[in-house]
């Protein structure tokens, strides 16, 4: 009988199978040697590629080996790839805070310019993104970073683009009257600390916030400051109800009523204080507890002010640099400015108003801030239809100073 490949394929026998194996073995060896390993795409990346295209807030897939990622970031601390991994890796919050707590509180290298970290906490597409684009326009990239915490339950259409593209950190659902908003703020701080050691000041902003000055003005004010700006109020008439929202004795012994403080959700804090927040376990163990009464539950307005006032009150200027108008507030929300109200007069008023420093209206302000007149750098709340008039006056009233 004449031996052929047809015999091998259609009439297999032990001898023919052995011949086929011997014939294919050299080809397999050659293919293995000449095929580079880095051309093989991991299965988990292939499985996630469709998710990344369909979901605007799905970004870099997490590394499969956390220790390898850590080693890479130490060997190449200034590379964009290691920064992206640190920014976008999906990890448990406890592990995230543990890693952030290890970061040196002093920016390195000290010869490089300090950066501002702009942290947006949102459940919607950013309605004033075009205005912020102008704010960051022509600004050197080595002076700032942007981070977005976007509740994954919502649709972000249009997706984050321009300076906001690929700036969403792994985010979790948030809900008013719960610890989730404060947890999101801590998550933003931890990601910013891990991402860039040059982040010096951390500004928490809402989607309804607008800038009141140019980037250069904002940068000068914040970088030269030796203190954080966070509202700290201790004599509000409703303070006891908020302190006891989890139960009359739930906050004890960690947070006594006389140590409890109230303040704006939006702050600008130094790296030192960001480190204090991500390292804290003691006070957070109390503020993360669910409330018994939703109407008095605002951990995002209590936790940060209470913690920093207990740990380093002298390191804080007790005010927020985000202007807000509580006259005509509704349902616990401040007044919202509409398009018809936006004009030169409003902008001048917001820029010239003096911030409230702590409880100065009741007991007199601390002498260290009594004569301060810090400028408001941001303002809220503005309705989305305010964008057009804001853009029309932005050149004169926002970005030329």
TIGU-337322 format. One record per residue (C-alpha): residue in one letter; chain; x, z, y. Coordinates in Angstrom, 2 decimals. Example, Ala and Ser with C-alpha at 12.3 -4.5 7.8 and 13.67 -1.06 7.14 Angstrom:
+------+-------+---------+---------+---------+
| resn | chain |       u |       w |       v |
+------+-------+---------+---------+---------+
|    A |     A |   12.30 |    7.80 |   -4.50 |
|    S |     A |   13.67 |    7.14 |   -1.06 |
+------+-------+---------+---------+---------+
***
This chain:
+------+-------+---------+---------+---------+
| resn | chain |       u |       w |       v |
+------+-------+---------+---------+---------+
|    X |     A |    0.00 |    0.00 |    0.00 |
|    X |     A |    1.15 |   -0.79 |    3.49 |
|    X |     A |    1.43 |    2.39 |    5.73 |
|    X |     A |   -0.29 |    1.97 |    9.11 |
|    X |     A |   -1.78 |    4.09 |   11.95 |
|    X |     A |   -5.23 |    3.22 |   10.63 |
|    X |     A |   -4.35 |    5.08 |    7.45 |
|    X |     A |   -3.27 |    8.04 |    9.58 |
|    X |     A |   -6.41 |    8.10 |   11.64 |
|    X |     A |   -9.13 |    7.35 |    9.11 |
|    X |     A |   -7.71 |    8.40 |    5.73 |
|    X |     A |   -5.80 |   11.60 |    6.42 |
|    X |     A |   -3.81 |   13.20 |    3.60 |
|    X |     A |   -1.27 |   16.04 |    3.63 |
|    X |     A |    1.62 |   13.55 |    3.70 |
|    X |     A |    0.07 |   11.47 |    6.51 |
|    X |     A |   -0.65 |   14.57 |    8.61 |
|    X |     A |    2.96 |   15.72 |    8.25 |
|    X |     A |    4.21 |   12.30 |    9.36 |
|    X |     A |    1.93 |   12.40 |   12.41 |
|    X |     A |    3.22 |   15.83 |   13.35 |
|    X |     A |    6.85 |   14.74 |   13.10 |
|    X |     A |    6.05 |   11.66 |   15.17 |
|    X |     A |    4.34 |   13.59 |   18.03 |
|    X |     A |    6.71 |   16.59 |   18.21 |
|    X |     A |    9.47 |   14.86 |   20.29 |
|    X |     A |    6.88 |   13.57 |   22.77 |
|    X |     A |    5.45 |   17.07 |   23.22 |
|    X |     A |    8.92 |   18.49 |   23.89 |
|    X |     A |    9.71 |   15.81 |   26.47 |
|    X |     A |    6.36 |   16.32 |   28.26 |
|    X |     A |    6.85 |   20.10 |   28.41 |
|    X |     A |   10.35 |   19.82 |   29.86 |
|    X |     A |    9.48 |   17.23 |   32.51 |
|    X |     A |    6.19 |   18.77 |   33.76 |
|    X |     A |    6.78 |   21.36 |   36.57 |
|    X |     A |    4.85 |   24.61 |   36.12 |
|    X |     A |    3.78 |   24.76 |   39.73 |
|    X |     A |    1.69 |   21.61 |   39.32 |
|    X |     A |   -0.72 |   23.46 |   37.05 |
|    X |     A |   -3.73 |   24.79 |   38.98 |
|    X |     A |   -4.91 |   28.24 |   37.85 |
|    X |     A |   -8.41 |   28.31 |   36.43 |
|    X |     A |   -9.65 |   30.94 |   38.90 |
|    X |     A |   -8.70 |   28.69 |   41.83 |
|    X |     A |  -10.55 |   25.72 |   40.34 |
|    X |     A |  -13.62 |   27.85 |   39.78 |
|    X |     A |  -13.64 |   29.04 |   43.41 |
|    X |     A |  -12.99 |   25.72 |   45.12 |
|    X |     A |  -16.66 |   24.75 |   45.27 |
|    X |     A |  -17.54 |   28.18 |   46.69 |
|    X |     A |  -14.99 |   27.76 |   49.47 |
|    X |     A |  -16.50 |   24.42 |   50.50 |
|    X |     A |  -20.10 |   25.59 |   50.39 |
|    X |     A |  -19.67 |   29.00 |   52.06 |
|    X |     A |  -18.15 |   28.96 |   55.56 |
|    X |     A |  -16.90 |   32.54 |   55.24 |
|    X |     A |  -15.23 |   32.06 |   51.84 |
|    X |     A |  -11.53 |   31.81 |   52.49 |
|    X |     A |   -8.26 |   32.00 |   50.62 |
|    X |     A |   -8.83 |   33.04 |   46.97 |
|    X |     A |   -7.36 |   36.45 |   46.18 |
|    X |     A |   -4.01 |   36.61 |   44.37 |
|    X |     A |   -4.17 |   37.53 |   40.69 |
|    X |     A |   -1.27 |   39.96 |   40.88 |
|    X |     A |   -1.31 |   42.53 |   43.70 |
|    X |     A |    2.24 |   43.73 |   43.04 |
|    X |     A |    3.59 |   40.18 |   43.24 |
|    X |     A |    1.79 |   39.72 |   46.57 |
|    X |     A |    3.30 |   42.95 |   47.92 |
|    X |     A |    6.80 |   41.92 |   46.85 |
|    X |     A |    6.37 |   38.51 |   48.47 |
|    X |     A |    5.19 |   40.02 |   51.77 |
|    X |     A |    8.22 |   42.34 |   51.88 |
|    X |     A |   10.64 |   39.51 |   51.19 |
|    X |     A |    8.98 |   37.16 |   53.70 |
|    X |     A |    7.24 |   39.39 |   56.26 |
|    X |     A |    6.99 |   36.72 |   58.95 |
|    X |     A |    5.61 |   33.83 |   56.90 |
|    X |     A |    2.08 |   32.61 |   57.50 |
|    X |     A |    1.34 |   32.49 |   53.77 |
|    X |     A |    2.05 |   36.18 |   53.22 |
|    X |     A |    0.03 |   37.06 |   56.32 |
|    X |     A |   -2.90 |   35.01 |   55.06 |
|    X |     A |   -2.80 |   36.81 |   51.71 |
|    X |     A |   -2.79 |   40.18 |   53.43 |
|    X |     A |   -5.62 |   39.11 |   55.70 |
|    X |     A |   -7.92 |   37.64 |   53.07 |
|    X |     A |   -7.24 |   39.44 |   49.80 |
|    X |     A |  -10.38 |   40.98 |   48.34 |
|    X |     A |   -9.69 |   44.60 |   47.39 |
|    X |     A |  -11.63 |   47.83 |   47.10 |
|    X |     A |  -11.96 |   49.71 |   50.40 |
|    X |     A |  -10.10 |   52.76 |   49.09 |
|    X |     A |   -7.15 |   50.60 |   48.07 |
|    X |     A |   -7.34 |   48.72 |   51.38 |
|    X |     A |   -7.09 |   51.94 |   53.40 |
|    X |     A |   -4.30 |   53.26 |   51.18 |
|    X |     A |   -2.26 |   50.12 |   51.78 |
|    X |     A |   -2.97 |   50.13 |   55.52 |
|    X |     A |   -1.97 |   53.80 |   55.74 |
|    X |     A |    1.52 |   52.89 |   54.52 |
|    X |     A |    2.16 |   50.49 |   57.39 |
|    X |     A |    4.68 |   51.71 |   59.93 |
|    X |     A |    2.87 |   52.73 |   63.12 |
|    X |     A |    5.68 |   51.28 |   65.28 |
|    X |     A |    5.45 |   47.47 |   65.64 |
|    X |     A |    8.39 |   45.59 |   64.13 |
|    X |     A |   10.51 |   43.93 |   65.35 |
|    X |     A |   10.40 |   45.71 |   68.69 |
|    X |     A |   11.97 |   42.72 |   70.48 |
|    X |     A |    8.96 |   40.47 |   69.79 |
|    X |     A |    6.00 |   40.53 |   72.22 |
|    X |     A |    3.20 |   42.96 |   71.45 |
|    X |     A |   -0.13 |   41.47 |   70.41 |
|    X |     A |   -3.79 |   42.14 |   71.10 |
|    X |     A |   -6.10 |   42.22 |   68.08 |
|    X |     A |   -9.61 |   40.98 |   68.92 |
|    X |     A |  -12.00 |   42.22 |   66.21 |
|    X |     A |  -15.53 |   40.79 |   66.15 |
|    X |     A |  -18.24 |   42.60 |   64.20 |
|    X |     A |  -21.15 |   40.20 |   63.68 |
|    X |     A |  -24.11 |   39.10 |   61.56 |
|    X |     A |  -24.55 |   35.78 |   63.38 |
|    X |     A |  -22.47 |   32.76 |   64.41 |
|    X |     A |  -20.68 |   33.74 |   67.63 |
|    X |     A |  -23.00 |   32.48 |   70.40 |
|    X |     A |  -20.26 |   32.65 |   73.04 |
|    X |     A |  -17.52 |   30.99 |   71.00 |
|    X |     A |  -17.06 |   28.19 |   73.61 |
|    X |     A |  -16.51 |   30.83 |   76.30 |
|    X |     A |  -13.96 |   32.65 |   74.15 |
|    X |     A |  -12.28 |   29.29 |   73.43 |
|    X |     A |  -11.70 |   28.95 |   77.18 |
|    X |     A |  -10.45 |   32.54 |   77.28 |
|    X |     A |   -7.82 |   31.81 |   74.62 |
|    X |     A |   -7.08 |   28.30 |   75.87 |
|    X |     A |   -3.35 |   27.64 |   76.49 |
|    X |     A |   -2.54 |   31.22 |   75.46 |
|    X |     A |    0.60 |   31.54 |   73.30 |
|    X |     A |   -0.37 |   32.29 |   69.70 |
|    X |     A |    2.22 |   35.06 |   69.55 |
|    X |     A |    0.21 |   37.23 |   71.96 |
|    X |     A |   -3.00 |   37.76 |   70.00 |
|    X |     A |   -4.82 |   37.73 |   66.66 |
|    X |     A |   -8.52 |   37.34 |   65.88 |
|    X |     A |  -10.45 |   39.03 |   63.05 |
|    X |     A |  -14.13 |   38.68 |   62.16 |
|    X |     A |  -16.25 |   40.96 |   59.99 |
|    X |     A |  -19.28 |   38.83 |   59.04 |
|    X |     A |  -22.06 |   40.29 |   56.91 |
|    X |     A |  -22.04 |   38.04 |   53.79 |
|    X |     A |  -25.84 |   38.11 |   53.49 |
|    X |     A |  -26.32 |   35.88 |   56.54 |
|    X |     A |  -25.96 |   32.15 |   57.12 |
|    X |     A |  -23.21 |   31.23 |   59.57 |
|    X |     A |  -24.26 |   27.79 |   60.75 |
|    X |     A |  -22.46 |   26.35 |   62.54 |
|    X |     A |  -19.45 |   27.88 |   60.77 |
|    X |     A |  -16.65 |   29.61 |   62.63 |
|    X |     A |  -14.45 |   26.93 |   64.18 |
|    X |     A |  -11.59 |   26.51 |   66.65 |
|    X |     A |   -9.72 |   29.75 |   67.27 |
|    X |     A |  -12.24 |   31.51 |   64.98 |
|    X |     A |  -11.63 |   29.27 |   61.96 |
|    X |     A |  -10.36 |   31.10 |   58.86 |
|    X |     A |  -10.40 |   34.46 |   60.65 |
|    X |     A |  -13.14 |   36.14 |   58.59 |
|    X |     A |  -11.93 |   39.12 |   56.56 |
|    X |     A |  -13.60 |   40.07 |   53.25 |
|    X |     A |  -16.78 |   41.65 |   54.60 |
|    X |     A |  -19.61 |   43.81 |   53.29 |
|    X |     A |  -23.28 |   44.17 |   54.29 |
|    X |     A |  -23.96 |   46.26 |   57.37 |
|    X |     A |  -27.13 |   48.04 |   58.42 |
|    X |     A |  -28.09 |   50.08 |   61.45 |
|    X |     A |  -28.76 |   53.80 |   60.93 |
|    X |     A |  -26.17 |   53.94 |   58.15 |
|    X |     A |  -22.38 |   54.42 |   57.81 |
|    X |     A |  -21.88 |   50.69 |   57.15 |
|    X |     A |  -21.13 |   49.70 |   60.76 |
|    X |     A |  -18.46 |   52.40 |   61.07 |
|    X |     A |  -17.07 |   51.31 |   57.69 |
|    X |     A |  -16.86 |   47.72 |   58.95 |
|    X |     A |  -14.88 |   48.92 |   61.99 |
|    X |     A |  -12.44 |   50.75 |   59.73 |
|    X |     A |  -12.18 |   47.65 |   57.53 |
|    X |     A |  -11.29 |   45.49 |   60.54 |
|    X |     A |   -8.62 |   47.97 |   61.67 |
|    X |     A |   -7.09 |   48.12 |   58.17 |
|    X |     A |   -6.93 |   44.32 |   57.86 |
|    X |     A |   -5.40 |   43.95 |   61.31 |
|    X |     A |   -2.79 |   46.60 |   60.57 |
|    X |     A |   -1.82 |   44.95 |   57.30 |
|    X |     A |   -1.84 |   41.44 |   58.70 |
|    X |     A |    0.54 |   41.81 |   61.63 |
|    X |     A |    2.90 |   44.65 |   62.55 |
|    X |     A |    2.99 |   43.36 |   66.11 |
|    X |     A |   -0.69 |   44.16 |   66.73 |
|    X |     A |   -0.46 |   46.83 |   69.44 |
|    X |     A |   -3.99 |   47.24 |   70.83 |
|    X |     A |   -7.20 |   46.74 |   68.83 |
|    X |     A |  -10.40 |   45.72 |   70.63 |
|    X |     A |  -13.72 |   45.99 |   68.76 |
|    X |     A |  -16.28 |   43.50 |   70.10 |
|    X |     A |  -19.84 |   42.39 |   69.37 |
|    X |     A |  -21.15 |   38.81 |   69.23 |
|    X |     A |  -23.02 |   39.49 |   72.50 |
|    X |     A |  -19.77 |   40.41 |   74.31 |
|    X |     A |  -18.17 |   38.20 |   76.93 |
|    X |     A |  -14.75 |   38.47 |   78.62 |
|    X |     A |  -14.83 |   39.38 |   82.31 |
|    X |     A |  -11.26 |   38.37 |   83.17 |
|    X |     A |   -8.60 |   35.91 |   82.11 |
|    X |     A |   -6.52 |   36.50 |   79.00 |
|    X |     A |   -3.40 |   37.11 |   81.11 |
|    X |     A |   -5.19 |   39.81 |   83.15 |
|    X |     A |   -6.62 |   41.43 |   80.01 |
|    X |     A |   -3.22 |   41.33 |   78.30 |
|    X |     A |   -1.43 |   42.94 |   81.25 |
|    X |     A |   -3.95 |   45.79 |   81.50 |
|    X |     A |   -3.90 |   46.64 |   77.80 |
|    X |     A |   -0.24 |   46.13 |   76.92 |
|    X |     A |    0.98 |   48.39 |   79.71 |
|    X |     A |   -1.43 |   51.18 |   78.72 |
|    X |     A |    0.02 |   54.19 |   76.95 |
|    X |     A |   -3.44 |   55.40 |   75.92 |
|    X |     A |   -6.48 |   54.21 |   74.00 |
|    X |     A |   -9.81 |   53.53 |   75.70 |
|    X |     A |  -12.70 |   55.10 |   73.80 |
|    X |     A |  -15.79 |   56.77 |   75.21 |
|    X |     A |  -15.90 |   60.50 |   74.37 |
|    X |     A |  -19.02 |   62.46 |   75.36 |
|    X |     A |  -19.65 |   66.06 |   74.36 |
|    X |     A |  -22.62 |   67.19 |   76.40 |
|    X |     A |  -25.37 |   64.72 |   75.60 |
|    X |     A |  -28.78 |   66.35 |   75.27 |
|    X |     A |  -29.44 |   64.72 |   71.89 |
|    X |     A |  -26.05 |   65.65 |   70.39 |
|    X |     A |  -27.31 |   68.38 |   68.04 |
|    X |     A |  -29.91 |   66.14 |   66.42 |
|    X |     A |  -27.25 |   63.54 |   65.70 |
|    X |     A |  -24.81 |   66.12 |   64.36 |
|    X |     A |  -27.48 |   67.51 |   62.02 |
|    X |     A |  -28.81 |   64.09 |   60.94 |
|    X |     A |  -27.44 |   64.62 |   57.40 |
|    X |     A |  -28.66 |   68.18 |   57.14 |
|    X |     A |  -28.23 |   71.31 |   59.23 |
|    X |     A |  -24.98 |   72.32 |   57.55 |
|    X |     A |  -23.86 |   69.02 |   56.02 |
|    X |     A |  -21.00 |   68.44 |   58.49 |
|    X |     A |  -19.44 |   71.87 |   57.97 |
|    X |     A |  -16.72 |   72.98 |   57.77 |
|    X |     A |  -14.90 |   69.74 |   58.64 |
|    X |     A |  -16.91 |   68.93 |   61.79 |
|    X |     A |  -18.26 |   71.88 |   63.76 |
|    X |     A |  -20.95 |   71.11 |   66.32 |
|    X |     A |  -18.61 |   72.02 |   69.18 |
|    X |     A |  -16.21 |   69.33 |   67.92 |
|    X |     A |  -18.86 |   66.63 |   67.58 |
|    X |     A |  -18.63 |   63.76 |   70.10 |
|    X |     A |  -20.66 |   60.68 |   71.03 |
|    X |     A |  -19.36 |   57.40 |   72.40 |
|    X |     A |  -19.78 |   53.66 |   72.62 |
|    X |     A |  -19.37 |   51.73 |   69.40 |
|    X |     A |  -16.93 |   49.36 |   71.13 |
|    X |     A |  -13.42 |   50.54 |   71.94 |
|    X |     A |   -9.84 |   49.41 |   72.57 |
|    X |     A |   -7.33 |   51.63 |   70.78 |
|    X |     A |   -3.59 |   51.77 |   70.27 |
|    X |     A |   -1.87 |   51.18 |   66.96 |
|    X |     A |   -1.17 |   54.89 |   66.62 |
|    X |     A |   -4.88 |   55.67 |   66.69 |
|    X |     A |   -5.76 |   52.78 |   64.38 |
|    X |     A |   -3.37 |   54.35 |   61.87 |
|    X |     A |   -5.07 |   57.74 |   62.29 |
|    X |     A |   -8.45 |   56.17 |   61.53 |
|    X |     A |   -7.43 |   54.32 |   58.36 |
|    X |     A |   -5.55 |   57.37 |   57.06 |
|    X |     A |   -8.45 |   59.74 |   57.64 |
|    X |     A |  -10.30 |   61.01 |   54.59 |
|    X |     A |  -11.40 |   64.44 |   55.78 |
|    X |     A |  -13.85 |   63.51 |   58.53 |
|    X |     A |  -14.91 |   60.24 |   56.92 |
|    X |     A |  -16.07 |   62.21 |   53.86 |
|    X |     A |  -18.74 |   63.68 |   56.15 |
|    X |     A |  -19.63 |   60.74 |   58.37 |
|    X |     A |  -20.12 |   58.41 |   55.39 |
|    X |     A |  -22.89 |   60.63 |   54.00 |
|    X |     A |  -26.41 |   59.15 |   54.21 |
|    X |     A |  -28.64 |   60.53 |   56.95 |
|    X |     A |  -31.93 |   62.33 |   56.36 |
|    X |     A |  -33.32 |   61.10 |   59.68 |
|    X |     A |  -32.66 |   57.45 |   60.50 |
|    X |     A |  -33.63 |   57.72 |   64.18 |
|    X |     A |  -30.66 |   60.00 |   64.88 |
|    X |     A |  -28.14 |   58.27 |   62.59 |
|    X |     A |  -25.45 |   56.34 |   64.46 |
|    X |     A |  -22.10 |   57.02 |   62.73 |
|    X |     A |  -20.44 |   54.12 |   64.56 |
|    X |     A |  -21.11 |   55.98 |   67.84 |
|    X |     A |  -19.87 |   59.34 |   66.54 |
|    X |     A |  -17.09 |   59.00 |   63.99 |
|    X |     A |  -14.34 |   57.33 |   66.03 |
|    X |     A |  -14.91 |   59.43 |   69.15 |
|    X |     A |  -15.04 |   62.69 |   67.18 |
|    X |     A |  -11.95 |   61.93 |   65.12 |
|    X |     A |   -9.69 |   60.86 |   67.99 |
|    X |     A |  -10.91 |   63.71 |   70.20 |
|    X |     A |  -10.06 |   66.23 |   67.47 |
|    X |     A |   -6.65 |   64.72 |   66.68 |
|    X |     A |   -5.30 |   63.37 |   69.98 |
|    X |     A |   -7.59 |   63.85 |   73.02 |
|    X |     A |   -4.69 |   63.55 |   75.48 |
|    X |     A |   -3.83 |   60.14 |   74.03 |
|    X |     A |   -7.25 |   58.73 |   74.94 |
|    X |     A |   -8.86 |   57.65 |   78.18 |
|    X |     A |  -12.45 |   58.81 |   77.53 |
|    X |     A |  -14.21 |   55.60 |   78.51 |
|    X |     A |  -15.11 |   52.19 |   77.13 |
|    X |     A |  -13.84 |   49.00 |   78.77 |
|    X |     A |  -16.98 |   47.13 |   77.65 |
|    X |     A |  -19.62 |   47.27 |   80.36 |
|    X |     A |  -23.18 |   47.93 |   79.21 |
|    X |     A |  -26.41 |   48.54 |   81.14 |
|    X |     A |  -28.66 |   51.23 |   79.69 |
|    X |     A |  -31.27 |   50.90 |   82.43 |
|    X |     A |  -34.29 |   49.30 |   80.83 |
|    X |     A |  -32.95 |   49.86 |   77.30 |
|    X |     A |  -35.32 |   49.31 |   74.40 |
|    X |     A |  -35.28 |   50.72 |   70.85 |
|    X |     A |  -31.79 |   52.15 |   71.24 |
|    X |     A |  -30.45 |   48.81 |   72.49 |
|    X |     A |  -29.07 |   48.33 |   76.00 |
|    X |     A |  -30.47 |   45.81 |   78.43 |
|    X |     A |  -29.88 |   42.15 |   77.54 |
|    X |     A |  -28.96 |   39.83 |   80.40 |
|    X |     A |  -30.78 |   36.50 |   80.32 |
|    X |     A |  -29.70 |   33.11 |   81.61 |
|    X |     A |  -31.68 |   33.50 |   84.84 |
|    X |     A |  -29.70 |   36.62 |   85.74 |
|    X |     A |  -26.25 |   35.15 |   85.19 |
|    X |     A |  -24.50 |   34.19 |   88.42 |
|    X |     A |  -21.63 |   35.09 |   90.73 |
|    X |     A |  -23.34 |   38.26 |   91.97 |
|    X |     A |  -23.72 |   39.69 |   88.45 |
|    X |     A |  -20.13 |   38.87 |   87.52 |
|    X |     A |  -18.78 |   40.54 |   90.66 |
|    X |     A |  -20.88 |   43.63 |   89.96 |
|    X |     A |  -19.67 |   43.92 |   86.37 |
|    X |     A |  -16.05 |   43.49 |   87.42 |
|    X |     A |  -16.19 |   46.04 |   90.26 |
|    X |     A |  -18.18 |   48.85 |   88.62 |
|    X |     A |  -16.22 |   52.01 |   87.85 |
|    X |     A |  -16.37 |   53.16 |   84.21 |
|    X |     A |  -17.79 |   56.55 |   83.30 |
|    X |     A |  -15.02 |   58.88 |   82.15 |
|    X |     A |  -16.22 |   61.38 |   79.58 |
|    X |     A |  -18.59 |   64.08 |   80.83 |
|    X |     A |  -17.47 |   63.91 |   84.45 |
|    X |     A |  -21.07 |   63.86 |   85.66 |
|    X |     A |  -21.71 |   67.28 |   84.09 |
|    X |     A |  -18.56 |   69.38 |   83.95 |
|    X |     A |  -16.13 |   67.32 |   85.97 |
|    X |     A |  -13.62 |   64.96 |   84.48 |
|    X |     A |  -10.16 |   65.87 |   83.27 |
|    X |     A |   -7.65 |   65.66 |   86.12 |
|    X |     A |   -5.71 |   63.02 |   84.20 |
|    X |     A |   -8.61 |   60.57 |   84.57 |
|    X |     A |  -10.38 |   61.84 |   87.69 |
|    X |     A |   -8.70 |   59.24 |   89.91 |
|    X |     A |   -8.61 |   56.40 |   87.41 |
|    X |     A |  -10.40 |   53.17 |   88.12 |
|    X |     A |   -9.81 |   51.03 |   85.06 |
|    X |     A |  -11.40 |   47.57 |   85.15 |
|    X |     A |  -14.08 |   46.61 |   82.71 |
|    X |     A |  -12.58 |   43.85 |   80.57 |
|    X |     A |  -15.69 |   42.88 |   78.56 |
|    X |     A |  -19.46 |   43.11 |   78.98 |
|    X |     A |  -22.60 |   43.08 |   76.82 |
|    X |     A |  -25.35 |   42.27 |   76.03 |
|    X |     A |  -26.00 |   38.66 |   76.93 |
|    X |     A |  -28.69 |   36.43 |   75.42 |
|    X |     A |  -27.44 |   33.24 |   73.70 |
|    X |     A |  -29.09 |   31.08 |   76.38 |
|    X |     A |  -26.69 |   32.64 |   78.91 |
|    X |     A |  -23.88 |   30.45 |   77.59 |
|    X |     A |  -24.55 |   27.48 |   79.88 |
|    X |     A |  -24.56 |   29.41 |   83.20 |
|    X |     A |  -21.57 |   31.44 |   82.02 |
|    X |     A |  -19.63 |   28.27 |   81.28 |
|    X |     A |  -20.59 |   26.89 |   84.71 |
|    X |     A |  -19.05 |   29.85 |   86.56 |
|    X |     A |  -16.26 |   30.67 |   84.10 |
|    X |     A |  -13.48 |   28.92 |   86.01 |
|    X |     A |  -14.04 |   30.91 |   89.20 |
|    X |     A |  -15.42 |   34.23 |   88.03 |
|    X |     A |  -13.86 |   34.85 |   84.65 |
|    X |     A |  -10.59 |   33.06 |   84.13 |
|    X |     A |   -8.92 |   32.84 |   87.53 |
|    X |     A |   -7.24 |   36.18 |   88.18 |
+------+-------+---------+---------+---------+
***
